[in-house]
Amino acid sequence: MSGETLTPMMKQYWQMKKQLPSNTLLLFRLGDFYELFFEDAQQGAKILNLALTQRNGTPMCGMPYHAANAYITKLIAAGKRVAICDQMEAPRPGQVVKREITQVLSPGSVVESETLDGKKPNYLAAIFEREKNYGFAFLDTTTGDFRVTECFDQSKLQSEIAKILPSEIIIPDESDHFTFLKELPTVFSKHEPWSFQYETAYQTLRDHFKTQSLDGFGCQNLSAGISAAGALLHYATTILRRSLAHVQTLRVYQSEAFMVLDETTRRTLELVEPARANAPYETTLLGVLDHTCSPLGGRRLRDWVLHPLREKQAILARQDAITFLLKDSFPLKSLRDLLSEIRDIERCIGRLTQGSGSGRDLLALRFSLEKIPLIQDFFQDPLPSLLQNLKQSLHPLPEVVEKIKKAIHEECPPILRDGGVIASGFNSHLDELRSASTEGKQWILQLQQKEQDRTGIKSLKVRYNSVFGYYIEVTKANLNSVPTDYHRKQTTVNAERFITPELKEMESKILGAEEKAKALEQEIFQEVRQFILQFIQPLQQTAEQLGVLDAMTSLTQVARLQAYHRPEILEESCLEISEGRHPVLEQLTFEERFVPNDTFLNSQTQRLIILTGPNMAGKSTYLRQVALLTLMAHLGSYVPAKSARVGLVDRIFTRVGASDDLSRGQSTFMVEMNETANILHHATSRSLVVLDEIGRGTSTFDGLSIAWSVAEFLHNEIKALTLFATHYHETSSLSQNLTAAKLMNVAVREWNDQVIFLRKIVEGSADKSYGIQVARLAGLPKPVLERAKILLQELEENQITEPNLLPNHLKKPEKKIKPRPTKSVEELLPGLENS
């Protein structure tokens, strides 16, 4: 559209549009609607299922202003970036309304509480590759949590991304280094490459934190990490226009401090998300451990589950805290009742800092801070180190409490512009304006009665609307009784509307007082907000420690309810569990009672357990159980076992279950081999490896050969603690050649041609696979089962491995079907070419 044909409003629209990246949808405020224009309208209409209309040839679609949040949430969920252009003044005849872009929203920068899960972080991340070294930074704009690390290979980077699951990842524009991440369920946004340059990123971080260098953050040697962190900060402040005053520090974390959990392990063990789409949250490990009372604790516990510790002293510190909280004399319930009254302080601060906070956010801070002295009273010396540090890091901030108590009305509305947020008595001028407005409205109420008496019109009403202001309404049947000092304002179907000089004068006083009062309230609120934000650091420290305390009481609560015990943490490589139980399955309702099992592994005499037994007997359950208990011990949690001795583990590998990846053309067997290869390349002698049914996706001899070779490699070369479950009971002979291997099986019994699963892990090898009995339980037709039994007997007696080697008396004749006449490929080619 040429400049000559643009209206003033559309010129304003294009000025706003030019300020934004090309892939950003602009929501343009027009009265009571947000409108999308041109290509934005076409995209928005499709995503939101809205009608696409046209005005003067311009495609457009709109949404009501009051309901915009729901529509914006859908756009962001579709991976779109959305800019909000608001009206900054009341419309005036003959003039274009002043408008500004007030915020830019993307999947990784949503701050509105109704859009987010309180117990999940919402991370915006950035990655940068320099000489095969990957810098990885992530930021939660709702809380100010800002972290950075470096990974020295792709697998570690993928592992870190899989842990935090960012909603949006920033990469350099025109970069082709990260194609291996394209399958992640996240949005990728490209940003200017120069913002990733080391010098630029370093300066961006220095300017934000107002420091001479970054040495104080411990990241001076992380050049790729600094590039990622600086570019991330630049993107958030310039493209998304976020105020990040609440981002007070940059935390460097080393992956060596935490157990490595790749995406396969996280998914297989169902740590924070269920494997099945519609499965309940309670089927995950986090769902079992999460008895937190607040979003602060929920997010902290989730982070712990995804980042198990590898340092013994840090693990023991958490264990000591749980032991203290489990004392019969400690009032755990009373403490948890107090914690349940703590609001989401971190996100309140985030919203206040970024300009979207409300009076209710300030009240949430006040009510939470008022509980701090009561919480501190629960902890009397002597205390374990973690709780001692926690107590000292809680700040009641009485000056903040007092300021909010005086300034903010306890029943304030959620929206500041509606008025009524500032408490009476806090500002004398505001009180005067409110009094003038209230007295005027009282005069209006008295006017109606006065005019009814004066005119004798009992149906006379004094009304108000935003277009005409205050007016007197008289039905047409009573128009003969209207006094001469009434001036007609408007005619409706059944009535006439009038004004009087005194009504107009009072209207001016009322509306003038209301507008001034609302404007003054906003000024006062900003002053109070600025006062509170002086205390960002102690507020954030308090919020962090309240989250830690809530997470600790959650682990304590589940330990008490489920009879968990404290595991012993050892430096040497070993795993000894007595009567271990699966933390998730034992809480689900089944017809049969859950059967506990023992585990014994060590690096010297028994580092490989070869576990045989039929399908459905419980092999996979046992494997996951051992992995989950090991992980729980590294959280500092108690575990569902009579006793446990757990050596420190650098990472847990799992290869359990069957799945394909058709989108990449990979069969079940190929996925299985890829995951196995990853384990064999990255496992160490300090790893726990859990393998289930290696080689089952191919022929019997191929599969058996692969399983055998993998087990030998893990035992002889890697020397990792390994649980190796297989349906190939032929692998039992492995233990004769492997000095630190142990044969175990899942006990079953046969009765009347039925198989009974005992769910008990015992020494020795399974003598057969019981596949036909399991097939019967699955409901295969009886003729199929009887035929299978005959074939199995013949195959086992004669060592037959191919169907064409069966004796003739066992072969069933195929039904002969007369073949249809066919053409050769050569005969078909001319026809295909012509088509």
C-alpha positions, -999 to 999 in steps of 0.1 A, spaced: 0 0 0 15 33 -10 21 61 15 -5 84 -3 -33 59 4 -25 52 41 -48 67 67 -31 84 98 -40 53 119 -25 29 94 6 50 92 9 47 129 4 9 126 32 6 101 55 27 123 49 2 151 53 -28 128 87 -16 116 100 -16 152 94 -54 154 112 -85 140 94 -97 109 80 -128 125 61 -110 153 23 -106 153 12 -71 163 -20 -67 183 -32 -32 176 -56 -17 201 -87 -1 185 -112 9 212 -126 -23 228 -107 -46 205 -72 -57 196 -69 -60 158 -45 -80 136 -39 -68 100 -26 -82 67 -5 -114 71 -8 -112 108 -46 -114 105 -44 -144 82 -21 -163 106 -41 -152 137 -75 -161 122 -63 -196 114 -47 -202 149 -76 -186 168 -104 -198 146 -116 -162 142 -134 -147 112 -111 -131 87 -127 -99 75 -117 -70 52 -120 -33 54 -110 -12 23 -92 -43 10 -72 -48 42 -74 -83 58 -81 -80 95 -94 -100 125 -100 -89 160 -105 -100 196 -123 -83 225 -98 -63 247 -112 -77 279 -107 -113 267 -74 -109 250 -53 -130 274 -70 -162 264 -63 -154 227 -27 -144 234 -21 -176 253 -32 -196 222 -9 -176 199 20 -182 222 12 -219 226 14 -220 188 50 -208 190 42 -172 179 58 -140 192 32 -114 200 36 -76 204 9 -56 223 3 -21 211 -19 -2 236 -37 31 236 -19 55 259 -46 82 261 -83 86 259 -97 91 223 -102 128 212 -122 139 183 -101 146 151 -69 133 166 -50 100 163 -48 82 197 -13 80 210 -2 43 210 29 24 222 41 -11 222 39 -20 259 52 -55 258 64 -83 235 55 -119 245 70 -151 234 68 -187 246 98 -182 269 88 -148 284 52 -152 296 47 -137 331 10 -138 336 1 -162 364 -30 -175 347 -9 -187 317 17 -206 337 19 -237 358 30 -224 392 51 -255 399 70 -253 366 96 -228 355 93 -211 322 128 -209 307 141 -188 278 174 -203 267 203 -195 243 230 -218 229 262 -208 212 289 -231 197 326 -221 197 352 -247 186 330 -277 195 323 -262 229 286 -253 236 276 -224 257 242 -229 273 223 -202 292 188 -200 305 166 -174 321 132 -176 338 119 -140 333 91 -147 359 115 -153 387 149 -139 376 166 -173 377 196 -169 353 221 -197 348 250 -206 325 272 -236 318 293 -251 290 291 -286 275 319 -302 256 299 -324 233 264 -326 218 251 -354 240 258 -333 272 241 -303 256 211 -324 247 210 -338 282 210 -303 298 183 -291 274 162 -322 281 164 -315 319 151 -279 318 128 -282 287 130 -245 278 99 -230 261 121 -210 237 157 -213 225 176 -184 210 203 -192 184 224 -170 161 206 -160 128 218 -181 98 234 -206 122 235 -242 110 253 -257 140 222 -269 158 203 -291 134 205 -320 159 182 -300 182 154 -294 157 133 -323 169 130 -308 204 94 -298 214 105 -261 217 104 -229 198 136 -217 181 141 -179 177 169 -165 157 187 -134 169 214 -111 156 247 -129 153 267 -99 166 249 -101 200 266 -135 205 301 -121 199 322 -125 230 331 -88 235 295 -77 229 280 -103 251 306 -96 279 297 -59 278 260 -66 278 263 -86 310 286 -60 326 262 -32 318 233 -51 332 250 -61 365 269 -29 367 302 -46 374 338 -40 363 342 -77 353 323 -110 354 349 -126 377 326 -124 407 302 -147 390 328 -173 383 322 -174 345 354 -157 334 366 -188 316 333 -197 300 337 -178 267 310 -198 249 287 -195 279 292 -157 282 283 -154 245 251 -174 251 242 -155 283 249 -120 269 229 -127 237 200 -141 258 200 -109 280 201 -87 249 172 -106 233 150 -103 264 157 -66 269 156 -53 233 134 -77 213 110 -87 241 114 -53 258 116 -68 293 127 -50 324 151 -74 341 159 -55 372 150 -86 392 178 -105 374 204 -98 401 229 -125 395 243 -150 369 248 -185 384 274 -207 369 268 -244 374 291 -272 364 274 -304 350 300 -324 370 282 -313 402 251 -332 391 243 -366 379 239 -367 341 204 -377 329 199 -379 292 165 -375 276 160 -412 272 166 -418 309 144 -389 320 116 -402 298 120 -439 306 121 -433 344 92 -408 341 109 -384 364 87 -353 359 64 -361 329 44 -394 323 54 -414 293 18 -418 282 1 -386 271 -30 -389 292 -14 -405 323 -18 -387 356 10 -366 372 10 -391 401 26 -418 378 59 -398 378 86 -398 404 80 -360 410 42 -368 414 51 -392 442 76 -369 460 57 -336 455 39 -328 487 49 -292 485 27 -265 499 36 -236 475 47 -230 439 81 -220 453 87 -255 467 72 -272 437 96 -255 413 126 -262 437 117 -299 440 113 -303 403 148 -288 398 162 -313 424 147 -343 407 162 -332 373 196 -324 389 205 -352 414 236 -343 434 270 -360 430 287 -344 460 285 -365 492 284 -336 516 256 -318 498 236 -351 498 242 -356 535 231 -320 543 197 -327 528 195 -360 546 204 -344 579 176 -318 574 150 -346 568 162 -365 598 157 -334 619 123 -327 605 113 -363 611 118 -361 649 86 -369 668 91 -337 687 92 -315 656 58 -300 647 60 -308 610 23 -303 603 22 -269 619 52 -258 598 36 -271 566 3 -253 574 23 -220 576 41 -228 543 8 -233 526 0 -197 533 32 -185 514 24 -170 480 46 -171 449 70 -144 460 94 -149 431 68 -144 404 52 -115 423 86 -97 422 90 -106 385 57 -90 376 63 -59 397 97 -54 382 83 -58 346 55 -33 351 26 -58 351 23 -62 389 -8 -53 408 -19 -44 443 -26 -81 449 10 -89 442 20 -64 469 -5 -80 493 9 -114 485 44 -102 495 30 -87 527 10 -118 538 41 -141 530 66 -119 549 43 -118 579 47 -156 582 86 -154 583 90 -147 620 66 -176 628 85 -199 605 118 -189 621 104 -197 656 102 -234 646 139 -237 643 158 -236 676 195 -244 679 213 -268 675 203 -272 638 218 -291 609 238 -269 586 212 -267 558 184 -255 582 208 -232 601 218 -214 568 181 -214 557 169 -197 590 196 -170 587 186 -163 550 150 -156 557 143 -118 559 110 -107 575 115 -71 562 91 -53 586 95 -20 568 81 -36 536 53 -52 555 44 -19 572 45 0 539 22 -24 521 -1 -26 551 -6 12 551 -7 17 514 -27 -12 498 -63 -19 505 -68 -55 516 -96 -61 492 -81 -42 462 -93 -51 427 -70 -70 404 -66 -42 379 -49 -10 390 -68 13 366 -101 4 381 -92 23 413 -96 13 449 -61 -2 452 -47 24 476 -60 23 512 -79 52 527 -58 73 550 -25 68 531 -27 100 510 -48 130 521 -52 144 486 -65 110 473 -90 109 502 -103 144 493 -108 134 457 -126 102 467 -147 121 491 -157 146 464 -167 117 441 -186 98 468 -205 129 479 -213 137 443 -227 102 438 -247 105 470 -261 138 456 -271 120 424 -290 94 444 -308 122 463 -315 140 430 -336 111 417 -359 112 447 -360 150 446 -370 151 409 -396 124 414 -413 144 441 -410 177 421 -424 163 388 -447 136 402 -431 111 377 -425 81 399 -408 62 371 -382 89 366 -346 76 368 -312 92 370 -288 70 350 -252 70 337 -233 56 307 -198 62 295 -209 80 263 -235 105 276 -225 107 313 -253 113 338 -289 120 325 -325 120 336 -347 94 318 -384 99 315 -408 75 297 -427 89 268 -460 85 286 -448 111 312 -433 136 288 -462 161 295 -449 164 331 -413 173 322 -403 207 337 -391 235 314 -356 235 329 -350 200 315 -329 200 283 -334 171 259 -302 150 254 -313 119 235 -344 101 223 -348 63 226 -376 40 216 -395 42 249 -381 73 266 -364 106 264 -331 116 282 -326 150 297 -300 170 315 -302 200 338 -276 227 345 -270 215 381 -268 178 370 -242 188 344 -222 208 369 -222 179 394 -213 154 367 -182 175 359 -172 174 396 -178 137 400 -160 125 368 -132 150 373 -126 137 408 -128 101 397 -103 106 369 -79 126 391 -82 100 419 -74 71 395 -45 90 380 -32 98 415 -36 62 426 -14 51 398 13 76 408 11 64 444 12 28 434 44 34 414 60 51 444 51 22 466 63 -3 440 97 15 437 101 14 475 95 -23 476 119 -30 447 147 -16 467 145 -49 486 148 -72 456 178 -91 468 166 -100 503 131 -108 489 146 -131 463 169 -148 489 139 -153 512 118 -167 483 146 -191 474 150 -204 510 113 -208 514 113 -230 483 141 -250 497 123 -254 531 91 -264 513 109 -290 492 126 -304 523 93 -307 542 78 -324 511 106 -351 511 101 -354 548 63 -358 545 65 -386 519 92 -404 539 69 -403 570 38 -414 551 55 -442 530 79 -455 556 110 -446 537 145 -450 553 177 -430 551 202 -446 527 239 -446 535 260 -427 509 294 -441 501 323 -430 480 330 -465 466 311 -480 437 284 -502 452 246 -506 455 231 -526 483 193 -524 487 173 -545 512 136 -549 505 135 -521 479 101 -510 465 91 -491 434 82 -456 447 54 -451 421 39 -485 417 36 -492 454 12 -462 456 -10 -473 427 -40 -495 434 -35 -530 420 -52 -563 428 -19 -578 440 4 -566 468 37 -551 458 66 -574 464 99 -559 477 132 -571 463 169 -569 472 197 -557 451 235 -562 455 261 -547 431 297 -537 436 326 -530 413 348 -559 425 327 -591 428 293 -585 414 290 -556 390 267 -573 364 234 -589 372 219 -609 343 182 -610 349 160 -636 331 124 -644 332 92 -642 312 75 -611 299 51 -596 324 70 -612 353 83 -578 365 118 -574 351 112 -539 338 96 -528 370 126 -541 390 151 -523 367 133 -490 370 129 -495 407 167 -498 412 174 -468 390 148 -447 408 160 -456 443 196 -448 432 184 -414 419 164 -406 450 194 -413 472 213 -387 452 185 -362 457 192 -364 495 158 -381 499 150 -411 520 142 -442 499 114 -469 499 136 -497 513 143 -514 546 179 -503 542 202 -491 514 239 -484 509 245 -463 477 278 -455 462 281 -421 443 270 -425 406 281 -401 378 251 -409 356 222 -433 351 217 -449 317 184 -467 308 175 -488 278 140 -501 287 110 -506 265 104 -506 227 97 -475 206 103 -464 170 110 -430 155 91 -431 122 96 -393 116 133 -401 111 128 -434 94 141 -454 124 127 -488 133 123 -501 168 155 -520 165 174 -490 152 162 -468 181 173 -496 204 208 -498 189 212 -460 189 204 -458 226 227 -488 233 255 -472 214 251 -440 234 255 -459 266 285 -478 255 302 -446 243 296 -426 275 292 -449 305 320 -450 330 329 -473 359 309 -449 382 277 -452 361 246 -473 367 235 -490 335 200 -505 332 194 -525 300 162 -544 291 158 -569 263 188 -559 242 186 -574 207 150 -584 207 142 -564 176 161 -587 152 165 -624 146 171 -648 175 207 -655 168 215 -619 159 198 -606 190 214 -631 213 248 -623 198 244 -586 203 231 -590 239 260 -613 248 286 -590 233 271 -559 250 271 -576 284 307 -587 280 318 -551 270 300 -536 300 316 -561 324 351 -563 310 358 -528 295 335 -502 311 330 -520 344 299 -501 352 273 -514 377 248 -530 353 214 -546 355 210 -566 323 175 -581 318 170 -604 289 145 -629 276 174 -649 261 178 -674 290 207 -688 269 228 -659 282 230 -677 315 263 -693 305 278 -658 305 284 -661 342 308 -689 337 332 -666 318 326 -633 336 340 -632 371 318 -604 385 285 -615 369 256 -629 388 226 -648 374 192 -638 387 156 -645 376 121 -635 383 104 -664 400 73 -679 384 54 -711 390 33 -732 366 0 -746 378 -26 -763 355 -8 -750 324 -11 -715 339 19 -692 349 18 -675 382 41 -645 386 57 -643 421 75 -610 414 105 -621 435 141 -618 423 160 -650 431 193 -665 422 197 -686 391 185 -685 355 150 -690 341 147 -723 324 123 -711 297 105 -680 285 68 -689 292 59 -669 261 28 -691 253 14 -688 288 18 -650 286 1 -650 252 -28 -669 268 -31 -641 294 -32 -616 265 -62 -634 250 -48 -651 219 -73 -675 204 -71 -711 216 -63 -727 182 -33 -704 179 -20 -713 213 -24 -751 207 -6 -748 174 22 -728 191 27 -754 218 32 -782 191 56 -761 172 76 -751 203 81 -787 213 94 -797 179 117 -766 177 132 -772 211 137 -810 206 153 -807 172 171 -773 177 152 -759 146 156 -722 140 139 -718 106 103 -725 97 112 -742 64 132 -768 83 100 -781 101 91 -818 93 64 -821 67 39 -835 91 40 -802 111 37 -779 81 2 -766 73 -6 -763 36 -12 -728 24 -45 -720 6 -38 -717 -31 -49 -684 -46 -49 -681 -83 -24 -652 -91 -36 -623 -110 -19 -616 -143 9 -590 -138 31 -569 -160 68 -566 -157 84 -533 -146 96 -527 -182 60 -530 -195 48 -505 -169 74 -479 -173 61 -463 -206 27 -458 -190 42 -443 -159 63 -419 -180 33 -408 -200 13 -401 -168 
